[in-house]
Structures are given as structure tokens and as C-alpha cells.
Amino acid sequence: MGRGNRHVPAHWKIPDPEEGPIQAFAYDLRQLGAGKPPIAWIAEHRETQVSKAALYAALSGTRLPSHQTLGTLLRWWVGNPADEDPGADDFDHPAWAWMHRLPPSHDGLDQAWTWRTLHAELIMEASEKRRLQGRSPQVSIELPREQQRFIRKLRHLIDSTDLGDAPWLLFGHLASRVERYLAGDSIPTDESCRKLARRLDRFIPDLSYWEVSDLLIDTATVARAARARDRRLARQDRNSSKRAP
């Protein structure tokens, strides 16, 4: 058994990334930790302030981990406490203070920011979903043509890289999110569009990062507005049907 397989107890089911964004997040996080310091070791380290159960739960896909739990795992899996400058100043959330202690050129900083941003986006999406559920009834809509256009643009960019059949080589741990975008299950935020553009720009010589970024952001913005419009119209139609004699 490889070292990475010891991160999760044998009786814990590996989350299915197809079941939803939280499960995909946990699955990708588990993949990130393969071959890295095991959870049991991290939990027993004198600096760790998170329980072993919380660290394991972060890989279960049942709920999003807290900032402290995720920050603890990433500190050991993409950062390196041995590289930290203990005298560095920071004014960040305590869970992420270790990032500011790493040298700016550290290879793990980009990964840490990517995971931190994704975590924040998922928290915001969950909060927005709860807010909408409390205010408006859920409705089913067809995929708006504007979102279909975004999907076509993204697919064209991916195909232009010749890595369309190898999404993990192109997008790394963002691959499962890209699959959800292409399936129409979600639309990326502006920050996520920029991350995709950074990945795509490496393999599309004819377009600059800014051209790819602007294209994705513009079409994603229109797609989000279209989904909001169609949901609103669907709710209006349903309310009208209820009032009809």
C-alpha cells in the first residue's frame, strides 16, 4: 500500500466527484495529498490545532472543511513549514498566515491560492443557494443559448491545445470543475475564468492570456445573466399558472 493511501481510513468511502462540487473538492484534495505527509502524522504534529477527525472529514465529501482544516492540510501538502520565515508579518486569516511566511518564489503558493479561492467560491455558492432557497422556489430551466455559447467557446479553446483528451494534463486539479462547466452544471466566476486562461495560455500560441481571459469572462458573465433571467421567467410562469382559475 502506498503512503498516499493511508490518508483515509479503509472504511471511508472515496467521494465521487460526479456527485457535486463538494464531493469533487474532497476528491481532488485527496488526490493532492497522495504521497504527502499522512493525516495521522499531521494531526500529531505539535503545531497542528485541528483534530484528526476534522482532517479526515475534509476528504469525505460530506461537507466543506473549515478554513483552519484546509489551511492545515495545504500547509503540509503544497507548502513546507521548513521554508517559512517565522519573522514574516501578515494580517491574514490565521488559517492562511503560513502562506505569507513562505518566500514569494515558493512553488506551492500558486497552488495554495488556487485551493483557497476555490474553497471561498464554494462557500459563497452554498450561501447563495441557501439564500435563494429561502426567498424563491426552485425551478428547472433549459440550458440558455448564452450558456451554450460559453460552453462552445471553452470547448474550442480546449480543443486548440490538443490536450482535450487529457484534461488533467491541461487543468490539473481544476479538471473536474471544467467538466462541470462543459456539462452546463455551473458557470465559472471571473476569478475562475482567469485561472482557466492561465492554464490555456500555455498551450495556445496564437492567443495571449488577456485575450483568453477576456473571452471567457465576457461569455461567462452573459451566461450567468441569462440563467438568472430564465429562472426569473420560469418562476413568473409558475406563479401565473397557480393564480389561473
N, C-alpha and C positions, 0 to 999 in steps of 0.2 A: 504494500500500500504506500502510495506517495505521500509526501509530507502535507501537500495541499488537501488531501482527502481527510485529514484529521481536524479540519476546521469545524465541521458539523458532525454531531453525533450520528451514528449509523441509523437510528430510528427516526431521525428528522427527514422529512420528505424534501427533496430539492425542489424549489419553486419553479413552476412552469412559466417562462417569460411570455407565453401567449395568453395567459390568463388576465393580464392587466399591467399597467405601468409600475405598480408597487412590486409585483412579482418579478417583473423584468429587472427592476433596480436591484432587488435582492440577488437574482441570478447573476447579473453582471458583477455585483460586488463579490459574490462567492468566487467567480472566475478570477477576479483581480487578486484575491488572496491565495490562489493556488501557488504552492511553493514558497510562500512568505511565512514569517513567524506565525505559528499557530495561535488560535484564540486562547487556549489554556495557558500558554506562555505569556501572552499579552496581559491576560487577566491577573496573573500573579506578579506582574512587574510592579515595583514599588511606586511608580508614578501613575499607574492606571487608577482612575477614580470611577470606573464603570464596572458593573458586575459581569461575571462570566455569562450569566443568563441573558443579560441585555445584549452582549456582543454576539452570542449565538442567535438571538431573536432577530438581529439585524439581517441575518442571512436566510430567514424563514419565509419572507414574503407575506407575512400576515399583517404587518403594519410598517410604516416608515420608522427608521431609527431616529433617535433624538440627535441634535447637533453634537452633543458630547460623545455619544456612542459612535457615530460615523467619524467624527474627528479623531477619535482614538484609533480606530481601525486604519484610517488613511495615514495617520502619523507613522505607523509601522509598515504599511504596505506600499505607499508611494513616497513617503518622506524617509527620514532617517534621523532619529534623535541624536546620533553621534555627530551629525553635521550641523546641528543647531548652535547658534550663538546665544548663550544664556543671558548675555547683557543687552540683546536687541530690544528696542522699545516697540510696543504695539498697543493699539487701542481697539482691538477687535474683540469679538465674542471669545470668551475663554476657551471654547472648544476648538477655535482656529488659531489661537495665539502661536502655536508651534510653526505655522506657515511663515510668520513674519521673522521667525528666528533662523530660517533657512537662508542660505545665500541666494541672491536673485537669479543666479545661473543654475540653480539646482534643477535636475531633470524632472523631479516629481512635482514641481509647482504647477505646471500646466495641468497635469492630471488632477491634482488636488482642487484647483479652481473649477475644472470641468465637473467633478463629482459634487462639489459644494453648490455650484449653480444648478445642476440637475436636481439635487435634493431640495433646494429652495423653490424651484419651479413646481415640483411635485407637491410640496406643502401648500403653495399658492393655489394649485389646481384643485386640491382636495378641499381647501377652504372655500373656493369659489363654487365648487359643486355643492357643498353643504348650503351655501347662501342661496343659490338658485333653487335648490330643492325646497328650501323654506319659503321662498317667495312665489315661485311659478311651478305649475305642473310640468312634468317631463313630457316631451313629445318626440315622436320619431319623424325624421325627415330624410328625404333622398339626399345623396351627395350633391351639393351645389356645383353648378358648372364651374364656378370660380375656384372651388377646391379641386375639382378635376383638372383645371388648368395648372394649378400649383403642382399637382402630382405629376403631370406630364413634363413640366419644366424640370422638376427634380429628377425624374427618371432619365430625361435626356442628358442632364449633367452627369449623372452616374454612368450612363452608357458611354459617354465621351471619354471616360477614364480607362475603359477596357477592363475595369475591375468589378463590373456589375454582378458577376457570378461569385465574387469573393468579398462580400460586404465587410467582413471582419478585418481584411487587409486594408480596406479603404477607410472605414469609420471606427475601427477598434471597438471599445465598449459602447459606443453610440449606435452600433449597428441595429440593435433591437428597437431603438427609438425610430430609426429611419424606416424600418419595416412597418411600424405603426403609421408613420406619415404616408407611406406609399399605399397602405391599405385604406387610408381615409379615416382611421380611428382617432387621429389627433393632428393638430397643426402646430408647427414649431413657433416658439416665441422669437422675437428679434435676436436675442442673445443666442438662442439655439441655431438660428439661421447663420449667424456669424461663425459659430463653431463648425457647422457643416461646410461653410465656404472655405475655412482654413484647411479642412481636410481635402476638399475637392480641388482647391487651387494648386495643390502639389502635383496633380496628375492631369491638369487641363492647361496645356501651354498657351492656347490661343486666348484665354481669358485671364484677367487679373483677379486678385482676391476681391477688390472692391466691386468689380462687375458681377461676380458670382454672388457676393453678399447682397448687393442692391437688388438683383433679380429675385433672390429668394425672399428677402424681406418684403419687397413690393407685392409679390404674388401671394405670400402668406398673409399679409395684412388684409388684402382684398378677400381672401378665402375666409378669414375669421369673421369679417364683417358680413359676408354672405351667409355663413352659418347662423349668426345671430339674427339676421333678417328672416331667414327661412323658419327658424324656431319661433320667432315672434308671430309670423303669419300663421304658422300651424296652430299656435295657441289661440290666436284670434278666431280661426276657423272652428276650432273645437268648442270654444265658448259660444260662438254663434249657433252651432248645432244644438248645444244644450238648451239655449234660450228659445229655439224654434218650437212651435206648438206641435 
